[in-house]
Amino acid sequence: MRVRTILSAAATLTLFQSISSFAAVPPEVAARLGQDLTPMGAERAGNADGTIPAWDGGLRTPPAGWEPGMHHIDPFADEAPLFSITAENQDQHSERLSGVSRAMFRAWPETYRMDIYPSHRTCATPEWVYDSIANNALTGELEEDGNGVLHAIHGRPFPIPSSGLEVIWSHMRGYLPHKITRQFAAIIPTRSGSFVPYSAQDDAIITWSDPNITDANELDNIAALYILHTVGPARVAGSVILVHETLNMREGSRQAWSYSPGTRRVRRAPDIAYDNPGTNSDGMSTADSFGGFNGAPDRYTWRVVGKQEAYIPYNSYRLGSPENSYEDIAQMPHLNPDLMRYELHRVWVLEASLRDDARHTYGRRVFYIDEDTGSIIQAEIYDSRGELWRLQEGYATVAYEVPACVGVAGISYDLNNGRYLIGGLLNEEGPINFFAEELDEDRYTPGHIRRLGTR
């Protein structure tokens, strides 16, 4: 893989400097935001051959026919693929294939295919979030050990990063609307392809995104409040978890509780972290793999490998359409290639290596982070022996009514057992409510999740 590091003249002194500095960028570098950089820190210009367009503000207007309460309409439904990549012709495109894509071709050379579509840089957020990101560039800092974010709020805390830790924290603290509710499905097919979906309702107050708060010190070290209520199948229905996510994990680590319908008790749940099995994952994912990566980054060292032009999942509206059932999507041995859309975009390549003094079931992880969204879009996961074990993909869209850069699903492939877990599916559920103003912080207590589980 040819990976190129982007070090423009104006940023050479600040990009990827020693992690010991922890300083925000100087004003002359921050001034690049909204100029040669987008308001979120990506390169505004397209690439040399025009296959990646310049960012022109993103997708901020719903397409004709969309109304509130509907699933998102695909604004690119009439586009046809430019070409397809298969195991047979992958060498012709090798410089623009991530390690994840190449591993998929090795695993399933006869059936895996990538349909490549025109690239659209659709990511957008509200203007007031851009203002906060610009301020974050001047004020945002890492906590002393890199295990938290200081003096930033609302959006990407490090739009012009100076270390791998700043890149991963910008992934974890990107903008999401303040109050969100949804019902979603997760599917873990057997090797024969049969499955019974997990169904869950979750909601969150992203205190980090509260537009009424302008100083992170007002958050009392809480970045988000989250509830996950499993409603099916019957053997797990009624289970509830509650999470209080923190900004500075050195000052206070993630707090979590779980309610079990079997014991009818609420207990502290310190295992909702690190490499403990993810909720409703059948052991196919870890707690810190949700959304690509989440939680404390302290068990790894983080290194920016560089930047690459890569074909990645993007504008995945077709995958999330209610016209496609879960049976249409969850085919074996991988997702249905007919429903997938790949585009050429620039990604940061970020490597996380397990520290010598730390324990984790994953020895090394390589993340591909879309420059526009700042989010993990693909990941290679290696075991303690250095063998490739799992592959992850996230399927990006834009909620144009907000606007916000979100996803319609995420998948983890296990190369050892030949199975996969796909979660966040909405096709047979209702759409996400990004304006759930009815949510109140009093909901996010151990007593309340007990009442949820016993209804």
VMD Tcl script that draws the C-alpha trace (Angstrom):
set ca {
  {0.00 0.00 0.00}
  {1.33 3.40 -0.93}
  {0.53 5.80 1.89}
  {1.48 9.43 1.58}
  {1.84 11.83 4.49}
  {0.39 15.27 3.81}
  {2.52 18.02 5.30}
  {1.72 21.34 3.67}
  {4.11 24.21 4.29}
  {1.75 26.09 6.61}
  {1.22 23.09 8.86}
  {4.62 21.40 8.92}
  {5.52 22.84 12.31}
  {2.34 21.62 13.96}
  {1.22 18.39 12.31}
  {2.45 15.23 14.03}
  {4.79 16.90 16.42}
  {5.77 15.17 19.66}
  {2.84 14.19 21.85}
  {4.57 15.89 24.79}
  {3.46 19.35 23.65}
  {-0.33 18.94 24.02}
  {-0.72 22.53 22.76}
  {-3.49 23.91 20.60}
  {-2.38 25.15 17.17}
  {-1.28 28.78 16.74}
  {-3.71 31.31 15.25}
  {-2.03 31.41 11.83}
  {-2.57 27.63 11.47}
  {-6.13 27.70 12.85}
  {-6.91 30.39 10.24}
  {-6.66 27.71 7.54}
  {-10.07 26.37 8.64}
  {-12.64 27.55 6.15}
  {-9.87 28.50 3.73}
  {-7.65 25.78 2.22}
  {-9.11 23.45 4.84}
  {-12.81 22.80 5.33}
  {-14.36 24.04 8.59}
  {-13.77 20.53 9.98}
  {-10.11 20.34 8.96}
  {-10.15 18.30 5.74}
  {-8.40 19.41 2.57}
  {-10.90 21.56 0.73}
  {-9.41 20.94 -2.72}
  {-10.01 17.84 -4.77}
  {-7.25 15.50 -5.88}
  {-4.94 15.81 -8.87}
  {-7.01 13.84 -11.38}
  {-10.39 15.20 -10.27}
  {-11.73 11.86 -9.03}
  {-12.11 13.41 -5.59}
  {-14.02 16.71 -5.90}
  {-13.47 19.84 -3.89}
  {-15.68 20.18 -0.82}
  {-18.42 22.71 -1.60}
  {-20.32 22.82 1.69}
  {-21.71 19.30 1.79}
  {-25.28 18.05 1.57}
  {-27.50 20.39 3.59}
  {-30.85 20.20 1.77}
  {-33.19 17.18 1.68}
  {-33.92 15.83 -1.80}
  {-37.35 16.29 -3.36}
  {-39.94 14.01 -1.85}
  {-38.37 13.65 1.57}
  {-40.48 14.64 4.59}
  {-39.80 14.49 8.33}
  {-40.50 11.02 9.71}
  {-39.31 9.27 6.54}
  {-36.22 7.18 6.07}
  {-33.60 9.11 4.16}
  {-34.09 9.20 0.41}
  {-30.99 8.38 -1.62}
  {-30.02 11.61 -3.45}
  {-27.79 9.56 -5.78}
  {-30.20 6.74 -6.59}
  {-29.95 7.34 -10.35}
  {-26.18 7.02 -10.50}
  {-24.58 3.95 -12.04}
  {-21.22 2.48 -10.99}
  {-18.17 3.82 -12.78}
  {-16.60 0.35 -12.62}
  {-16.32 -2.68 -10.36}
  {-13.30 -4.13 -8.57}
  {-13.02 -7.90 -8.17}
  {-10.31 -10.29 -7.09}
  {-9.33 -10.62 -10.74}
  {-8.67 -6.92 -11.41}
  {-7.77 -5.68 -7.92}
  {-4.09 -5.30 -8.82}
  {-5.04 -2.52 -11.26}
  {-6.46 -0.53 -8.32}
  {-4.05 -1.60 -5.56}
  {-2.85 1.92 -4.69}
  {-6.42 2.93 -3.85}
  {-7.39 -0.16 -1.88}
  {-7.17 -0.19 1.89}
  {-5.84 -3.18 3.79}
  {-9.43 -4.03 4.66}
  {-10.50 -4.24 1.03}
  {-7.52 -6.36 0.06}
  {-8.26 -8.72 2.96}
  {-11.87 -9.05 1.80}
  {-10.68 -10.10 -1.66}
  {-8.32 -12.66 -0.12}
  {-11.07 -14.10 2.07}
  {-13.79 -14.30 -0.60}
  {-12.19 -14.02 -4.04}
  {-15.11 -15.62 -5.88}
  {-17.97 -13.54 -4.49}
  {-16.71 -10.24 -3.09}
  {-17.04 -7.18 -5.31}
  {-16.70 -3.42 -4.89}
  {-18.87 -1.21 -7.10}
  {-17.19 2.20 -7.43}
  {-19.44 5.27 -7.83}
  {-18.73 8.97 -8.39}
  {-17.40 10.64 -5.24}
  {-19.56 13.15 -3.37}
  {-18.18 14.99 -0.34}
  {-21.53 15.29 1.42}
  {-20.48 15.69 5.06}
  {-21.88 18.84 6.69}
  {-22.80 20.12 10.15}
  {-24.66 23.20 11.41}
  {-22.79 26.49 11.05}
  {-22.65 27.03 14.80}
  {-20.72 23.76 15.12}
  {-18.15 25.06 12.62}
  {-17.71 28.10 14.86}
  {-17.03 25.83 17.84}
  {-14.56 23.72 15.87}
  {-12.66 26.86 14.88}
  {-12.41 27.79 18.54}
  {-11.41 24.24 19.47}
  {-8.41 24.53 17.16}
  {-7.18 27.41 19.36}
  {-8.10 25.98 22.75}
  {-8.49 22.19 22.58}
  {-5.87 20.16 24.44}
  {-5.28 16.60 25.51}
  {-5.27 15.70 29.17}
  {-1.74 15.21 30.52}
  {-1.65 11.46 29.75}
  {-3.71 11.77 26.57}
  {-6.71 10.11 28.23}
  {-9.15 12.96 27.86}
  {-10.05 16.20 26.08}
  {-9.81 19.65 27.66}
  {-11.21 23.08 26.65}
  {-13.12 21.89 23.54}
  {-16.83 21.40 22.89}
  {-19.55 20.59 20.33}
  {-17.48 19.26 17.42}
  {-14.13 17.88 16.40}
  {-11.76 18.91 19.23}
  {-8.61 18.74 17.09}
  {-9.46 19.74 13.52}
  {-5.76 20.19 12.71}
  {-4.24 17.23 14.58}
  {-0.72 17.05 15.93}
  {-0.71 13.37 17.01}
  {-2.44 10.05 16.61}
  {-4.19 10.54 19.93}
  {-5.72 13.78 18.69}
  {-6.98 11.97 15.58}
  {-8.72 9.24 17.60}
  {-10.21 11.75 20.05}
  {-11.63 13.74 17.13}
  {-13.29 10.52 15.97}
  {-14.81 9.94 19.41}
  {-15.89 13.54 19.95}
  {-17.23 14.49 16.54}
  {-20.55 16.25 16.28}
  {-23.82 14.39 16.83}
  {-27.18 16.08 17.47}
  {-27.95 16.84 21.09}
  {-30.83 14.39 21.67}
  {-31.37 11.21 19.64}
  {-33.68 8.18 19.76}
  {-33.98 5.13 17.53}
  {-34.91 1.46 17.30}
  {-32.42 -0.71 15.43}
  {-31.58 -4.31 14.63}
  {-28.37 -6.32 14.90}
  {-27.81 -9.51 12.95}
  {-25.29 -12.31 13.51}
  {-25.89 -14.99 10.86}
  {-24.76 -18.56 11.38}
  {-22.45 -20.05 8.77}
  {-25.56 -21.41 7.05}
  {-26.95 -17.86 6.79}
  {-29.85 -18.19 9.25}
  {-30.40 -15.47 11.85}
  {-32.81 -14.05 14.37}
  {-32.34 -10.26 14.64}
  {-31.63 -8.61 17.93}
  {-33.96 -5.65 18.33}
  {-33.10 -2.77 20.62}
  {-34.15 0.76 21.44}
  {-31.51 3.27 22.39}
  {-31.40 6.96 23.10}
  {-28.79 9.48 24.07}
  {-28.31 12.98 25.31}
  {-25.02 14.13 23.82}
  {-24.21 16.77 26.41}
  {-21.05 17.56 24.43}
  {-23.33 18.85 21.63}
  {-25.69 20.93 23.79}
  {-25.97 24.23 21.88}
  {-26.88 26.04 25.11}
  {-23.52 25.24 26.69}
  {-20.47 27.10 25.45}
  {-17.87 26.05 28.02}
  {-16.89 22.41 28.51}
  {-16.36 23.07 32.22}
  {-20.16 23.29 32.53}
  {-20.50 19.62 31.54}
  {-19.22 18.24 34.86}
  {-16.98 15.88 32.88}
  {-19.94 14.15 31.17}
  {-19.80 13.93 27.37}
  {-22.91 11.78 26.82}
  {-25.70 9.89 28.57}
  {-26.80 6.67 26.87}
  {-29.43 3.93 27.36}
  {-29.70 0.67 25.40}
  {-32.87 -1.38 25.97}
  {-32.99 -4.80 24.30}
  {-36.53 -5.76 23.27}
  {-35.95 -9.00 21.36}
  {-35.52 -11.91 20.98}
  {-37.32 -13.17 24.06}
  {-34.27 -14.77 25.70}
  {-32.58 -11.37 26.10}
  {-35.58 -9.01 26.10}
  {-35.71 -6.58 28.99}
  {-31.96 -6.19 29.42}
  {-30.93 -2.54 29.80}
  {-27.59 -0.79 30.01}
  {-26.88 2.78 31.08}
  {-23.65 4.63 30.30}
  {-22.31 7.97 31.48}
  {-19.42 8.76 29.13}
  {-16.76 11.14 30.38}
  {-14.61 13.79 28.70}
  {-11.52 13.43 30.86}
  {-11.09 9.75 31.67}
  {-8.18 10.43 33.97}
  {-10.41 12.59 36.14}
  {-13.27 10.08 36.01}
  {-13.67 6.92 33.96}
  {-16.81 5.78 32.11}
  {-19.63 4.86 34.48}
  {-22.01 2.06 33.46}
  {-24.86 0.05 34.94}
  {-26.86 -2.95 33.69}
  {-30.30 -4.30 34.50}
  {-30.90 -8.04 34.11}
  {-34.51 -9.31 33.89}
  {-33.29 -12.63 35.31}
  {-32.12 -11.13 38.61}
  {-34.35 -8.04 38.43}
  {-31.43 -6.06 39.77}
  {-29.34 -3.11 38.59}
  {-25.60 -3.60 38.98}
  {-22.52 -1.59 38.19}
  {-21.08 -2.72 34.85}
  {-17.35 -1.93 34.68}
  {-17.08 -4.60 31.96}
  {-18.69 -2.25 29.38}
  {-15.21 -1.16 28.35}
  {-12.04 -2.27 26.62}
  {-12.02 -5.87 25.31}
  {-15.02 -7.21 27.18}
  {-17.67 -8.62 24.80}
  {-19.98 -6.03 23.28}
  {-23.66 -6.07 24.22}
  {-25.72 -8.43 22.02}
  {-22.60 -9.30 20.02}
  {-22.39 -13.06 20.65}
  {-18.70 -12.49 21.34}
  {-18.16 -11.14 17.83}
  {-17.04 -7.70 18.95}
  {-15.55 -5.91 21.92}
  {-17.07 -3.10 23.95}
  {-14.50 -0.62 22.64}
  {-15.19 -1.53 18.98}
  {-18.63 0.11 18.95}
  {-18.52 2.83 16.29}
  {-15.03 1.71 15.24}
  {-13.43 2.67 18.55}
  {-14.72 4.21 21.75}
  {-13.65 4.67 25.33}
  {-10.26 5.09 26.96}
  {-7.36 4.94 24.48}
  {-4.75 4.34 27.19}
  {-3.91 0.71 26.39}
  {-2.48 1.58 22.99}
  {0.17 3.78 21.47}
  {-1.20 5.76 18.54}
  {0.72 6.53 15.36}
  {-0.39 8.38 12.25}
  {0.90 6.35 9.31}
  {-0.14 8.93 6.74}
  {-2.91 9.78 4.33}
  {-4.23 7.68 1.46}
  {-6.76 7.97 -1.34}
  {-8.93 4.91 -0.86}
  {-12.21 3.43 -2.03}
  {-14.38 3.35 1.07}
  {-18.10 2.87 1.82}
  {-19.82 6.23 1.40}
  {-23.30 7.70 0.89}
  {-24.70 4.27 1.77}
  {-28.36 5.26 1.47}
  {-29.24 2.17 -0.58}
  {-27.96 -0.13 2.16}
  {-30.22 1.62 4.69}
  {-33.32 1.79 2.49}
  {-36.56 0.19 3.74}
  {-36.88 -1.25 0.24}
  {-34.19 -3.76 1.25}
  {-35.00 -6.32 3.91}
  {-32.53 -7.78 6.35}
  {-32.59 -10.98 4.28}
  {-31.58 -8.91 1.24}
  {-28.63 -7.40 3.12}
  {-27.30 -10.16 5.35}
  {-26.21 -12.73 2.82}
  {-23.33 -15.13 3.38}
  {-20.40 -15.07 3.50}
  {-20.52 -11.24 3.35}
  {-23.00 -8.44 2.82}
  {-24.80 -8.29 -0.52}
  {-22.42 -6.43 -2.90}
  {-25.40 -5.22 -4.97}
  {-26.42 -2.92 -2.10}
  {-22.98 -1.48 -1.41}
  {-21.59 1.82 -2.66}
  {-17.88 2.68 -2.60}
  {-16.38 6.06 -3.47}
  {-12.86 7.48 -3.61}
  {-12.03 9.64 -0.60}
  {-8.98 10.65 1.40}
  {-8.45 8.83 4.68}
  {-6.06 9.14 7.57}
  {-4.35 5.80 8.29}
  {-3.97 5.44 12.06}
  {-2.24 2.54 13.83}
  {-2.92 1.53 17.44}
  {-0.37 -0.85 18.97}
  {-0.91 -2.49 22.34}
  {1.35 -1.06 25.02}
  {3.89 -3.44 26.56}
  {2.37 -2.92 30.01}
  {-1.28 -3.32 28.91}
  {-3.64 -6.20 28.20}
  {-6.17 -6.41 25.36}
  {-7.38 -9.23 23.12}
  {-6.50 -7.03 20.12}
  {-2.75 -6.62 19.73}
  {-2.85 -4.09 16.90}
  {-5.52 -2.11 15.05}
  {-5.26 -0.12 11.83}
  {-7.98 2.47 11.29}
  {-8.98 4.27 8.08}
  {-10.56 7.58 9.06}
  {-12.45 9.64 6.50}
  {-10.97 13.15 6.41}
  {-14.35 14.87 6.00}
  {-16.31 13.15 8.77}
  {-13.30 12.45 11.00}
  {-14.86 9.04 11.66}
  {-13.49 5.52 11.41}
  {-14.80 3.99 8.21}
  {-12.72 0.78 8.11}
  {-10.45 -1.11 10.49}
  {-8.06 -4.06 10.45}
  {-7.84 -5.88 13.78}
  {-4.94 -8.19 14.68}
  {-4.70 -10.69 17.52}
  {-1.89 -10.96 20.08}
  {0.16 -13.10 17.66}
  {-0.01 -10.44 14.96}
  {-2.47 -12.41 12.82}
  {-5.29 -10.57 11.06}
  {-8.47 -11.53 12.91}
  {-11.34 -9.14 12.21}
  {-12.34 -6.48 9.70}
  {-14.70 -3.58 10.34}
  {-16.63 -1.26 8.02}
  {-18.97 1.62 8.77}
  {-21.51 2.82 6.23}
  {-21.66 6.60 6.06}
  {-24.54 8.87 5.11}
  {-25.58 12.43 5.89}
  {-28.74 13.23 7.82}
  {-29.34 16.23 5.60}
  {-32.21 17.58 7.68}
  {-29.85 18.30 10.61}
  {-27.24 18.25 8.92}
  {-25.01 15.63 10.54}
  {-22.58 13.01 9.25}
  {-23.89 9.68 10.53}
  {-24.02 6.02 9.52}
  {-26.72 3.52 8.62}
  {-24.93 0.40 9.92}
  {-21.58 -1.05 10.93}
  {-20.13 -4.53 10.46}
  {-17.43 -6.70 12.01}
  {-16.20 -9.73 10.04}
  {-14.47 -12.54 11.94}
  {-11.98 -14.21 9.59}
  {-11.43 -17.12 11.98}
  {-15.00 -18.38 12.27}
  {-16.33 -17.06 8.95}
  {-19.20 -15.13 10.55}
  {-20.07 -11.46 10.95}
  {-22.02 -9.05 13.12}
  {-23.88 -6.14 11.54}
  {-25.58 -3.62 13.79}
  {-27.39 -0.31 13.60}
  {-29.80 -1.50 10.90}
  {-32.93 0.62 10.47}
  {-34.45 -0.83 7.28}
  {-37.32 -2.60 9.04}
  {-37.45 -0.09 11.91}
  {-38.42 3.54 11.95}
  {-35.95 6.31 11.09}
  {-33.73 7.93 13.71}
  {-35.22 10.89 15.53}
  {-32.44 13.47 15.68}
  {-34.65 16.01 17.47}
  {-35.82 14.06 20.55}
  {-36.41 17.08 22.74}
  {-38.56 14.99 25.10}
  {-35.44 13.37 26.56}
  {-34.48 14.61 30.01}
  {-31.33 13.94 31.99}
  {-33.42 12.52 34.86}
  {-34.01 9.51 32.60}
  {-30.37 8.40 32.79}
  {-30.30 6.93 36.30}
  {-30.01 3.38 37.66}
  {-33.54 3.64 39.06}
  {-34.99 4.52 35.69}
  {-33.40 1.62 33.84}
  {-34.90 -0.74 36.42}
  {-38.34 0.61 35.52}
  {-37.60 0.26 31.80}
  {-36.64 -3.38 32.18}
  {-39.68 -4.37 34.20}
  {-42.33 -2.86 31.92}
}
mol new
graphics top color blue
foreach p $ca { graphics top sphere $p radius 0.5 }
foreach p [lrange $ca 0 end-1] q [lrange $ca 1 end] { graphics top cylinder $p $q radius 0.2 }
display resetview
